[in-house]
């Protein structure tokens, strides 16, 4: 009997079981969940059923990179699954071990909810690998056939040029949804600019530039203004929310919730 009906339910249970010292970024940098602790990132892709698709999602995109181009990514890549195909428990367990063996060759961690048929295998071996990062036990087990002592953590470690870029706030959006809402620098800047406009009655290009610089972005301030605001002179140079377009908080509701300013926008 399946415990979860959707990938969102699986991700929610996974996040609820995380220790408090982990920071989870749902739907960030293309990952269903991006875990961060002391600078160590673990990217997680979730599927209810273990298949080839989730393997491809967890691997870097194959493309021809130019020289000196930096490739970002997490230090560890993982797959969160609930079940595999099979008519009997024994066949499902066999298929799960085969799937985990293929994932191991690809340097991908396979995690699943703890069940009576699989002994727990917490990530204390990652604690030995990353004494300043992953040294806390998790409620989810790693699927394996060999004993824990035979697993070499260095095999699973990736060496990207730089870690994934994190949003300025921890997203408070559901993970594992078909069409996720991504909290980005752009959406955060737009919602912050809307809040300023509602408080003051208008915004200027200088306001858009200051918010952009505060977030470390590089777009043209006028591009952000023209996307959500319109001129309302006099005096010249003032912008107000567009009369016919949805405001940023309506276009990016998850960003407004993540910033904790929903009540101020109502």
Buried (B, 14 or more C-beta within 10 A) or exposed (E): EEEBEBBBBBBBBBBEEBEEEBBBBBBBBBBBBBBBBEEBBBBBBBBBBBEEEBBEBBBEEEEEEEEEEEEEBBBBBBBBBBBBEEEEEEEBBEBBBEBBBBBBEEBBBBBBBBEEEBEEBBBBBBBEBBEEBBBBEBBBBBBBEEEEEEBEBEEBBBEBEEBBEBBBBBBBBBBBBEEBBBBBBBBBBBBBBBBBBBEEEBBBBEBBBBBBEEBEBEEEBEEBBEEBBEEBEEEEEBBBBBEEEEBBBEBBBBBBBBBEBEEEBE
